[in-house]
Amino acid sequence: MSGADRAAGASALFTDLYELSMAQVYVAEGLDAPADFELFFRQLGDERGYVLAAGLETVLAWLEAFAFADAEIDFLRSLGYFSESFLEWLAALRFTGDVDAMPEGTAVFPNEPLLRVRAPIAQAQILETRILNALHYESLVMTKAARMVEAAGGRGVVDFGARRAHGTDAAVAAARGAWIAGCGGTSNMIAGQRFGLPVVGTMAHSYIESYADEETAFRTFAAHYPETTLLVDTYDTRTGVLRVIRLAQTLGDDFRVRAIRIDSGDLATLSREARRMLDEAGLNQVRIMVSGGLSEHRIASLVADGAPIDGFGVGTDLVVSRDSPTLDFAYKLVAYEDEPRLKSSSGKATLPGRKQVYRQWRAGAMAGDTIATEAESAPGEPLLQPVMRAGQRLQPAESLAALRRRAQAQREALPAALRRLSPAQSQYPVSVGDQLQRLTERLTAAHRST
């Protein structure tokens, strides 16, 4: 495994201390029976009507490569917490379990398991931190991107967020998730190389400032990149647009600039003024892009206002999901030795046993889900699919194009109320199967009586 892969979170050491502490007890006490852990979230984030499941490919790739390096075992030994026998167990450890999951891009709702791991309990316990990390962030940012694409109403949206993301891993994951959610490209070059994404971007204000005058900066850049986008708001947006028009008059038929970008100010007013000026100069083909602190609500406002904007560059709001930066994801034990387990803590109760989620459809639209025991029959399409058995993938990784098509189809099949940026009290119907309800009540009562 390369240093770059390990730096990207592929290390088996990407776990919390208490996971290893528990695993050591399991190993020492001979607790090695199969355990089932499920990952779900308890509540939708602010103003969210749905979440798009994401991060599965990250998890599967990590599980395939799962191994502790010699240097990592040496580090654990230096802590003085772990026995030599446990360290030897860790050194030989590989993932040998099973994984079932909802495909990436699937719309999911509270308490529905997105992913289930079945493996010897010590092994499954150690996986918690990385699995939660991947599915939480990637689902969060893919959902955020989908909201931005929805708000744009068919206009282009591109990812400019790498510099504001909370680390390089997050920036790359955000670019991938944004493209799956419907964005048109990314400025992030490593994401472009790694995933084959369209890469976009032209210049910063520093480029304009490096020249004695804006006109020379435009002329020089267009000489190197004729079909470019020129940034017009470094000094004064209207003057910047006038200089683009003068450049077009100077170059004549050789003028091939595709767009201008406005990064500040009253974007609605400035885009209207720029469109008028460009059209009066016969430059109807020059598009207008905007950027600068754009949220989905700001995008929706500009679209509703009829601003003549052809595309949006989004950054900070996307990669940190500024309005709703976390989801209440959990990875909980639901069965051990094939016996159902639950947690009944106030506000954090879980549903016991291995489960399946069934989705019903009506006239091509999602009509409601049922969370049921694995053995329970319920109407609808089962959403959890087998993806790994005995530590081996069952199918190669899906293409990003396939994931993008699924995410779009899922969004389009949602009830219209849930696609709104502020779905208010609208809720998607999710029920609990009769057998699962009875099992939950029986186990809860049993725990309270002991």
N, C-alpha and C positions, 0 to 999 in steps of 0.2 A: 504494500500500500504506500502510495507516495506521500511526501510531506504535505502537499497541497490537499490531498484527500483528507488527511487527518486534521488539518487546520480547518477544513470545511465541516467538521463535526462528525466525521466518520469513526472517530475513536470510540472503542467500547468504554473508555473511561469517562465519556460524556454521561455521567450519572451523578446522583447525589450520594453523599456519604451514608445516609441511613439506608439506602437501597443495598449497599454492600454489607452494612452491619447486619441487616435482616437476613441477607443471603448467607452470611457466615453461620448464623444460628441454624437456618434451614439445613445447611450441609452438615454441620456438626451433629444435629439431632436426627439426621437421616430422613428428613422430610423432602422427598423428591417425587411425590405423586404429581400428576398433571393438575395444573391450575388454569382457570379461565379468567382472564382480565378483559374488561370491555372499556372502551373510551367513548365518552359522550360529553355533552355540555348541558348545564342545568337551565340556563336562561339565554334568550337572544340578547344581543347587545342593544344599545340605545338605537331606537328608530329602525331596528332591523326586523324584517318580516320573515327572513329565511337566512340560512348559512349555506354556502357551497362547500362541500367536503373537499379538502385538498391536503397534500403532504404525503399521500400513500407511496408515491414513487420514492421519495426521500427515505421513508422508513424501510421499504423493501430493499433498496440498495444498501442501506446501512446494515440490515440484518444479514444480507448475503456476505458482507465483508466482516462481520462481527468477530473480533479477536482482540485480546489484550497484548500489546507489544511488550517486549522485554523491559523497556525503559519504564513502562507504566506499572508493571509488576514490581520493579525496583522502587518506584515512588511509593506504592502502597506498602511495601515492606518497611520503608523508612518511617512511616507513621507510627509503627509499633502497635497498631490496632488489630492486625490480622495474623492468624497462625500460618505456619509454613504449609500445612496441609491444605488450607483454604486457598492460599496463593497458588499452589500447584493446581488446584481445581480450576481457578480462574485462568491460569496460563493455558490450560487445555480446552477451555470453554469455547464452544461454537453454538450458534443458534440452531436448534434441532426441532423447533416447534412448528405449529400451524398458525396461519393468519387468515381471517375472513374479514372482508371490508366492503364498504360502499365504494364504487368506482369514483375516482376524482371527477369533480364537476357536478355530482349529485346534490340536489337540494335536500337539506336535512334540518330537523327541528329538535327542540329540547327533549332530552332524555332518550333519544334514539341512539343506539350504539353505532358509531361510524366504523369501528374496527374492533375485532376481537383477537386476542392472542391466547393460544393454548400451548403450554409448555411446562416442563418441570418447574415447580414454584420458584426456586431460587433464580433460575434463568429468566422466567417471566418478570420477576420483581425488578431485576437490574435494568430491564428495558424501559421502565416507566418514564424516566426523565426525558430521554431522547424522543420517544414516541409522542409524548405530550408537547414537547417543544416544537416538533415538526408540524403536527396536525393543527395545533392551536394557531401558530403564526400564519401558516400557509392558508388555512381556511379563513382566517380573519382578513388577510390582505386580498385574497381572491374575491371574497364577498364585497369588500370595499371597492375594488376595481369594477365589479359588476354593477354596482350602484352608480359609479361614474359613467360607465358606458350607457347605462339606462338613461341617466340625466342628459347625456349629450344628444339623444334622439337621432342617432344615425350619423352625426358628425364624428370626425376622428378623435381618438384619445390616445396619447402616447405617454409612456413612463419616463419621467425625468428625475426620479427620486433617489438615485444611488447615493448622492452626497449627504442626504438627510436620513438615510436608513440607519437603524441601530446595529451597525456592523456589516461586514461584507456578505456574510451568509444571508442576512435579511435582504440586502439589496438584490442579490441574485434570485432568491426565492420570490421576491416581490415582482421582479421583471417577468419571471416565468408565469406566476399566477395571474398577473395583469394581462398577459397575452392570451392565456386560456380563457379569461373572463371576457375577452373581446377587444382589448386594446390593440392598436395597430403597430406597435413597435416599442423599442426601448433605447435610451441613450447609453445603457450599460453594456460595454463591449464584451466583458467576460460572459455575461448572460447570452449575448448574441452568439458568441463562439460556442458556448457549452450546449445551447438548446436550438441553435439555428434560427434565432429570432431576427426579424428585421431590425436593423440599427438605424437610429435617426439622430439628427442634431447638426448644427452648423457652427455658430459662433457665440461668444460671450461678450458682455459689455467691455471687458478688458481688451479684447481685440480692437474694438472701435477706438477706445481711449489710447491705444498704442500709436495711432496715427495722428498727425497734426490736424487733420480734418476728417469729418465723417464721410464726405464724398469720396475721398481717396481710399478710405477703408473699404467702402462698398465696391468701388471699381476694381480694386486689387483682388478682393475675395472672389468677385464674380469672374475675374479672369482665370482664376485657378479652379473654381467650382461654378460653372455657368448656370446649372440648374439647382440653385441654392435657395435658402431662405435667409433674408436679410433682417437683422434685428434693428428696429427703427426707433427705439425709445431711450437711447443712451442719454440724449440731451433734451430733445423736444420731439414728440412723436410726429406732429404734423410736418415739422421741418424735415424729419427723417424720411417721411413718405415723399415729400417734394424731391428729395435727393434721389430716391429710387426712380421717380418719374424722369428726372433729368438724366439719370444713367440710361434709362430705356431710350430716351430721345437721342442720346449720344451713340449708343450701340446699334440702334435701328433693328434690323432683322437678326442681329447677333444677340439681342437681349433674350435670355432664356430663364431669368429668375422666376422661380415657381411661386414664392410666397414671401410675405413679410411676417414678422413676429412682434407682437406688442407684449411687454412683460410687466407693465406697471400702469397706474392711473385708472381712470374710469373706462374700463374696457368696452362697455356698451357704447358710450359716446365716441371714444376714439376709433373703435372699429367702424362705426357708421361714417365718421368723417374720412377715414382712410379709404373705405369702399367708394365713397362719392368721388374722392380725388382720383383714385386709380381708374374708375370707370370713365370719368370725364377725360382722362388722358388716353383712353382706349386700351387700358390694361385690365380688361375684364378677367383675363385668365390668371392673374396674380391672386393667389388665395391669401386669406388672413388667418394666422394662427395666434393664439394668446396663451399666456402662462402667468405664473406668479401667485402662489398661495391659493390655488383653486380647490375648492371642495365640490362635492356633488351638488350641494345646494346652490353654490355660486354658479356652477355650470348650468343647472336647471333654470336659474333666474335669468341668465344671459340668453338662453334658448327661448324662454317664454317671452322675453322682451323683444325678440326678433332681431337681436344683434347679428350682423352679417359675418359671423365667425365660422370658419370652415373646420377648425380643429383646436384641440385643447392639449397643452402639455401639463401633466400633473406630477407633483413630486411629494412634498412633505405629507400632505393629507392622505395620500395613498399609502406610502410605505410605513407610516406610523399609525394609520387608521385613527387620525387625531380625535375625532368625535367619540369613538368607541374603541379604545386601544386594547381591550382584552375581552375574552369570552371565558365563561366559567367552565373550562374543560376539566375533566377528571378521568382517571384511569383506575378502575376499581375491580377488586376481586369479586367475581360473581359465582364461582364454583371451585371447589377443591375436592379432589378424588371423586368427581362427578356428583358431589353433593352441593346443592345450591347454598350460597352465602349472600348475606346482605348487610348493609349498614343502615341503622335506623336513627342516626343522630338527627336532632331537630334541624330542619332546613337543608340537610345533606343526606337524606335517605336515598337508598339505591334500590333498584329492582333486581331480584335474585335470579340466578341461573343463566344458562346460555340462552340467548334470545335471537329472534329474527324480527325484521321490520317489513311489514307488507304494505304496499302502496296501491290504493285503488285509483282508477282513472275514470273520468266521465267526459265523453266527447273530446278526447285528446287533452284534457286538463286534469291536473292532480285534484283528487276529491277528498283524500283523507288517508291517514296511516294508522296501522295497528302495530303496537309492540307486543309480541307474543313469545311464549316459551318456544324453544327450538322444536319441541315435540308437538306443539299446538298448531292446529290448522286454522288459517285465517284467510279471508278473501284478499286477492290482490297479488301484486308482483313482489317477490322477495328481493330486498335491496342488498343484503349482505351476501357477498359472493366469495367462494374460496379462491385465494390468491397465492398461498404458500402452504406446502405440506412438507413436513420433516425438514424444514429449513431450505427448501428449494422452491423457486418460483414455479407456478403452473403455466404461466404464459409470459412471453417477453413484454417489456414495458410498452404501454400504449403510446402511440404517437401524440405529439402535442396537438396536431390537427384534429385527431379523434376526440381528445379531451375538450378542445375548444368547441367542437360541434355539440358534444354532450352538454356542456355548460350553457350554451345558447338555447338548446332544446329544453333544458330544465327550466331556465328562466321564463321562456315563452309559455311553458305549461303551468306555471304558477298562477293561482288566482290573482286577478289584476290588483286587488287591494294590497297584496303582499309585495308587489313590485314597486309600490309607491315609496318615495324617499321617507315619508313619515306615515307608516301604516297605521298609526293610532292604535286602536284596540283590536284591529283585525287579527285574528289568530287562525292558523291552519289547524284543522281537527286531527289530533293525535289521541288515540284511545289505547287502553291497556287491555289485552285479551283476558277473557274470563279465568282461564287457568292460571295465568300469571298473577292476576289480582288475588285469587284465592291463595296461591303460594306465598305471596308477599304478606298477606294478612296472617297466615298461619305461622310463618317464621318470625314475624314481628311480635306476635303474641307469645310465642315460645321464649323469645329472648327476654321479654319483660317479666315472665313468670319465674325465671331462674335467678 
